[in-house]
Amino acid sequence: MGASAGRIRVHENEPSILLGEPRIRDGREIELRLRAPAEALAALPFRAVLAERALDRPRRRNLVSVYYDTPDRALLARGLALRVRSDGSGFVQTLEAASEGAGAIADRAQWEVPIARAIPDLSAFAGTRAHALLDAVAPDRLAPVFETRIERTELRVGWPERSRPRGVVEVALDRGSIRADGREEPVAEIELELRKGDKSALLGLAERLRGELPLALEIRDKASRGWALAAGILPSPVKAGRPELDPRATVGEAFVRLGLSCLAHWLGNEPSLRASGDPEAAHQLRVGLRRLRSLLSLFRPVLPEVERARLAEETRWLLREVAPLRDFDVLVQELVAPLRAEELFGGEIAALQDALAERRPALLARARAALDSRRCTDLALDLLFWLELGRFRGAAEEPSRELLDRPVLPFARSVLERQWRKVRKRGRDFDRLDAEGRHALRIAIKKLRYGVEFFGSLWPGSGPRKYARLLAELQDHLGGLNDVAVAARQVRALVAELEPDLPVRSVVLGAGAVLGWHARAARKALARARDGWDALAASAPFWDD
């Protein structure tokens, strides 16, 4: 290795390792990524928020990073990313593992070492866990997959004060592109990496930077974006994660873990909805928001009410903006399409589909505008800071503070029991419930189901999974009945807005056929819901054990 390669990058609690020393130490990368307007990044290092706290002068570098893998994508399958980066003065080889963080802050193992040439040298990782992770990879099978070309301005900042920092944060302002097979995607973002100290320093700086620029959380790193670009695929919808809770955790610790998981579920579906308008992304994004709202409701006894209510109202606003798109997709895919597949009322259903197709672009534009709004990006950042900085603990005199430090298991049991009592009350006299009563029951069941999914890992065995399955099946049966009611409202609005040049008669007949067909099917769904209710009522709650 040549001397020009410089010093191996190290992280908190790692001594510096100079070239020529016999071994490399493992490191961790704790990083927050923020999207920012490209034109605003150049001047940011000289603004007071950074300049007054800078521990060194801003440094500009042009970085070219080439990511490698085998033809069968062995590294990608293991959640690993291998790159060789050049800044004009030498080459650095990096291996990154998948993030272990549950939310927007990446927390992952990372190994970096200077190498002599612009191609991977796996032997340079000798003596580290990185070498063991790459043990089964044949070096001669590695080939370039994609590259990033970044103009980076970086500096280290002491937060909150340069003279007495609680932490040292490396600020990287990146502008450039990701390139693969002739395709290109722009990059404009801020990477904040904690190099020393407490994570609150990272978050405190991010919060202050939000006052300088319109920022948004970026949940995808360059590697994941590069893999998608190389494969020629658009971002995919993401389902909810199932974070495992430690029975020894406190109520507050559990709330943070679950809250970050809900935030990641919501944010993880934004790229897909923006890029392609994928109906499944619209569905999963709405589910993520609903799970978040349910979490705020289930933890209400231990949260400061004013801020909890504000965040609940803001998520309600966002839900109102994206929900019409999902309701429309349910109408088209689950109610109208089956009749077309059965070749029933062919001309009328085709006319209805044509009339409906003209409405989706406006609904998609409404959802995208909401996601791109400052109100939405502020909501996501507010939630991140509220959770990660412990602001949900409220003022010192809040009685909730003491409750948040208690063990989570008794709290989880009381939450599930309380929600089950609400479900049981709503379902009383099930056969006499009208549409409004069944809808209220479905909402209560959904909240209980989310509670079971949140807390189920605290109980051993299959009881939580079986109980969640009972709730999901009953929710689906009741949801089918609600879908018909929502569809009826949508169809009435569609018919009222039809232009004279459209085949109004055929559209109206098609709409009537769809509603009539599913109203008839709803009787069977109601019978299945009745059976599902009986099964749930007869099932002993697993949390009683």
N, C-alpha and C positions, 0 to 999 in steps of 0.2 A: 504494500500500500504506500502510495506517495505521500509526502508530507503535506502536499497541497490539499489533501482531503480534510485537514483540520481536526476539530475536536468532536468526539461523539456526543450527541445530544443526550442530556440527562434530565431527570425529573426530580420531584421533591424527594428529599431524604436519600438521594443518590450522590455519592462522591463523583467528582469529575474523573473521567477515564481518558487518558491521553493515548494517542496512537503509539503502538508498540507495547502497551500493557497487555497481559496475557488473557484477559477475559472481559466480557461485557456483562453489565448488570441489566436485569429486567427493569422495565419502567412502566408507568401507567400514564395515560393521557386523560385528563379531565377537561372537557372542552364544551363550550357553548357556541353555537353557530347562529348568526343573524343575517338575514337578507337585508340589503341596503341599496339605495339608489347609487349606481355606479359613479355618476358625476359628483357625488358628495364625498366619496371616499378619499380623494386626493388631499383635500384640505383638512381632514379630520385630525391628523397627528398634531397639527399646530393650534388646534382649539384648546382653550384653557383646561378643559376637563382632562385632557391627556398631557398637554405640555407641562402643566404645573406638577404632575405626578410622575413624569417620565424619569426612569432610572438610567436611560442612555438616549442617544440621539436616534431619530428615526433612520432606518436602513432600508433602502430599496434594492430589491433583487428580482431578476427574471428567472422564474423556476419552470423547468420542463420536467414533468414526472411521467414516467412510462410504467403502466401497470401490467403485470405478467400473470399468466396462468397456463395450465396444460390444456390441450385440445378438449379434454372431457371435463374441464372446469373443476378440477379436484380441489383447488384452494377455495373457490367460491362456495362449494358444497360444505366446506368446513367453517365457513364464516371468516376466512382469512383474506387479507389483501396484501400483496407483495408489490412494491414499487421500487424503482431506481430513479432518484431525483438528481438533476444537475442544476447548478446555479452559475455555471461558467468557470468555477474555480475548482470543482471536484465533484465526486459522485457519492451519494449517500443511499444506502439500501435500507428499506423499512419494511417490517412486517407488522401488521395491525390485526388484532383479534376483534371479534364482534363486541359491540358495546354491552356492558353488563348493567347499564343504567336503565331505569324504567321509564324515563321521560325524555325531555328535550336535551338534557345534559349527557353527553357521551362520557362513559367511564370504561376505558378498555385498556388491555395490555398492549404495549407497543415496544418494539425493539428497533434500534437504529444503529448503523455502523457504517463508517466510510469504507468504500471499496475502490479499487484501482481503475475499473473500466465501467462503461455504460451498460453492462449486462449483469444479470444477477450472479452473485457468488455466494451460494448457500453455505459454504464452508466458513464464511466470515462470522456466522452465528454460532460457531462451535462453542460448546460449553454452556449454552443457554437453553431455556425452554423453547425458544423459537426454533432452534435446531431440531429439537424433538418433534415439534409440530410439523416440521417440513421433512421429517425422516423418510416418509414414503413417497416423496415427490422426486422424480428423476430430473435433475437439472437440465438435461438435454431435451426434455419435453416442454420446457417453459418457452413461451413465445409472447410477444407484445399483444395486448388486447385493445387498450386505449391509452390516451395520454391527456394530460392537462398542461396548458400553457398559461401561467399566471404571472402577472405583474404584482408583486407583493411589497407592501410597505409595513414594516414591523418595528415594534419597540416594546420595552418592558415597562410596566407601570406598577407603582406601589399604591395599594388602596387600603384605607381611604386617604392616607397621607404618604408622601414620599419619605419623610423622615421617620415616621412610625407606622409602617405598613402592617396591616393584618394579613396581607397576602401579596404575592407578586404575580401579576397576570401578564402573559405575553399577548399582545394585541397584533393580529395580522389582518391587514386590509387587502383583500384579494380582488383583482379584476382580471378577467381573461376568459378562457373557454375550455371546454372538454371536447375532445375530438376522437372519433372512431369511424372507420370505414367511410370517410367522406362526409359524415354527419358532424354537426357542431352544435354545442349548447353553451350559451353565455354563463359566466360566473360573475357575481357581484355580491360579496359577503364579507362579514367580519367574523374572524375566528378569535375567540377569547379562550386561552388555555391557562389553567392554573399551574404555575410553576413552583409555587411554594406557599404554604399557609392554609388558611381556611377557605372553604368553598364560598362562604358568604362574601368574600372579596370579589370573586368572579361575578357573582350576582349583583353586588352593589355597583360595580363598574358598568355592567350591562344596563342596569336600571338608569344610571346617570346618562349613559349614551343615548338612551331612548329619548331623553329630553333634547338631544342635539339633532337627531335624525329620525325620520319615520322608519322604524325597524320592525321586522317580523321574524318570528322563530323559523329557523330552517332545520327541519328534522332529518333531512337526507344529507349525507356527506358526499364529497366529490366521488368517492369510490362507488357508492351505490348508484349515483347518477351515471357514472361512466359505464357500469355494467349494463344498465338499461339501454343506454345509447348504443353500446356495442352490439347488443342483441337486437337492436331495432324495435324495441318494445316500449310502449308507453307505461308510465307508472301504474302499478296494480292496486286495486282496493286492498285494504288491510282489515282483518278481523280483530276483535278485542283480544288482548292478552289476558292470561290468567295468572296474575302475580301470586306467588306463594307467600303466605303470612306465617311468621314465626309465632307460635303460641306464647312465647315469652315477650313478644313485642308489646309496647304500650299502645293505647288508643291513638295517641298522636302519631306515632310511627306508622301504624297501619293506615291512618288517614292520608298521610303523605304518599305512601307507596301506591295506594289505590287511586288517589287523585292524579298522580303523575301518569299512571297507566291509562286513565280515562282521557287525559290531555293528549297522550301519545296516539291513542286510537282516533281521536278527532283529527289531529294534525296529520296523521299518517294517511288519511284519505283525501286531504286537500289536493295533493299533486295530481292524483288520478282524475278528480272531478274537474280540475282546471284544464288538464291536457286533453281529455277525451270526453268528458261528461258521462263517464261510465255509470249506468244505473246502479250497479252494485256499490260503487263509491258513494253515491248519494245516499243509499240505504245505510251503509256502514258509518258514514259521517253522522247521519241522524241518530243512529244507535249510540255512537260515542257521546253525543251531546245529551241524549236521554240518560245514559249511564251516569254521566257527570251530574246531572240534575238530581238523579236518584241518590247519588252519594251525598250530595249536599243536604238532601232531605233526611236520609238515614242518620247522618251524624249531627243533625241539628241540635240535639240536647247539649253538645259539647263545643259548639262553635259560637263566636260572637255574632249576634243576630243581624246587626246592621250590615256588616260586610257580607255575610252569608247571603242575605236577602238581595243585596245589590248584584252579586255574582250570579245568583239564581235568575234574576230578572234579565241580566245581560245574555245568559245562555238561552233563556226563553226567547229573547229577540232574535238571536241567530237561528234558533230552531224554526221560528216562524218564517224566516227568509229562505231556508233550504227545504223545509217540509213539503211545500206544494210541489216541488219537483219529484220527490219520492212518491207522493200520492198520485201524481200523474202517471209515473212509471208503473205503479201497481195497477192502475186502471187499464193501461195499454197492454202490459205483459201478462197479468194474471186474470183479468176479467174479459178483455176484448179478444186477445190472441187465441184463447182456447176455442172460441166459437168459429174463428177463421180456420183453425186447424181441423175442426170437425166438419168443415164445409157447410156450415149452417148459415142461412141468410147471407150468402156470398156477396151479392152486390151491395146490400145495405151495410154489412160489416166493413167492406172495403171503403165505402164512402165515409163511414165513421172514422176509420183509421186515417184516411187522408185528411179529414178535418182536424183530427187530434194532432197529427204530425206537425201541423203548422203552429201549435201552441208550445211545444217543448222548447224551442230555442229561446223564447222569452223567459220561460221559467228557469232554464239553465243560466241565462245571463243574469237573472236576479240573484241566483245562488252564488255565482262567481263574484258578482259585485259586492255582495255581503262579505265573502271571504277575503276579498282584496281591500275592504274598507279599513280605515284607521280604527274604527270602533271594534272590529273583530280582532285585529292584530294586538290592540291594547288589551282586549279581554284575555287573550292567550298569555300575554306577558304578565298581566296582573295575577292570573292564576298561578303561573310559574313562581313568581316572587312570593305570593301568599303562601304557597306550599313549602317551597325550598327554604325560605327565610323564617318560617315558623310564625308568620303574622296571623295565622288562623287561631293562635293562642290568645289573641285579644289583649286587653289591658291587664295590668297586674291584679286588679281587684276582681276580674272576671272569675266567677266560680268554676267556669269551664276549664280553667288552667289546671286545677287539681285533678279533675276528671280525666283530662288528656294524658296524665302520667300514670293512670291505673292500667292494669293488664287488659289486653284487648279481648280475651276470651269471654269473661262475664259480660262485657259490653256487647259483644257480638250476639251472645245468647239473648240478651234483653232486647236488642234491636229486632232480631228475627221473630221473637215471640210477640213483640208489639205489632209488627207488620202482619203477622199471621192473624192476630185478633182482628185487625182491620179487614183483612180478606174474608175472614169468617163472617164478620158483620155484614159486609157487602153482599156475600153470597147467600145470606139467610133468605129463605123462601125463593130459591133459585128459579123455580118454574113460574113465578109471578113477576120476574124482573122484566121491565120493558127495555127498549133499546138503550135508553140513557142509563138505566141501572146496570145493564150488562157491560156497557162501556166503562162505568166507574169501577166495576169489579175487575175488568181486564187491566185497568191502570194499577189497581192495588196488587194484582197478581204479578204484573211486570216488575213492580218495585220490590216485591218479595223475592222474585226470581233473581234480580240483580243483587239483592242482599245475600242470597245463597251463593251466588257466584263470587261475590266479594269475599265472603267469610268462610266458604266451604272448606278451604285448605286447612283450617284450624282443627277439623275433625278427621280422624283416620277412617279408612274404609270407603266403601262405595255409596254410603248413605246420602251425602250431599249431591252426588251426581244423579242418583236415581230421583231424588226429590226435585232437583232442577229440571229433570226431564219431564216429570209430571206437570210441573208449572209451565214449561215451554209448550207442551202439547195442548194444555187447556188454554193458554194464551193464544195459540195459533187458531184454535177453533173459534174463540170469541173474536179474534182479530179478523177472521174471514167475514163474520157478520158485520163488523165495523167497516171493512173495506167496501161492502156493498152500499152502506149508508154514505160513506165519503164519495163513492163513485156517483151516486145519485145526485149529490150536490154539484159535482164537477160537470156531469152531463147537462144538468139544467142550465148551468152557466154557459156551457158551450153552445147549446141550442139558442139561448138568448142573444148570443153574439155572432151568430152565423151571418155571413155576407149573402146578399141576394143571389149572387152568381154561383153559389155552391148548391149541390143537389140537396136542398133542405129536407125534402120529404124522405129521401133515402137515409140521410144522417139521423133523422128523428126515429125512423123505423129501426135502424140499426141500434140506436141507443136504447130504445124500448126492448128490443130483443135481448140485449146484454143484461139489462137490469132484471127483466123477467126471468131469464135463464138462471141467473145467480140468486135471485130471490127464492126461486124454487129449491136450488141447491142449499140455500141457507137453512132450510128446515132440517136437512140432514146434519149440517154443521151444528145446529142447535142441539140435536139429539146426541151428537158426539161430545159436545160441551157438557151436556148433562152427565154423561158417563164419566167424563174427565173430572167433573166436580165431585162426583161420588167417590172416585178413586183417590182424589186429593184429601177429601174429608176423612177417608178411612185410613189414610197413611199417617203413621206416628211421626211427628217432627223429629228429625235426627238430632237436633240440638237439645232434646230432653235427656239424651243419654249421658 
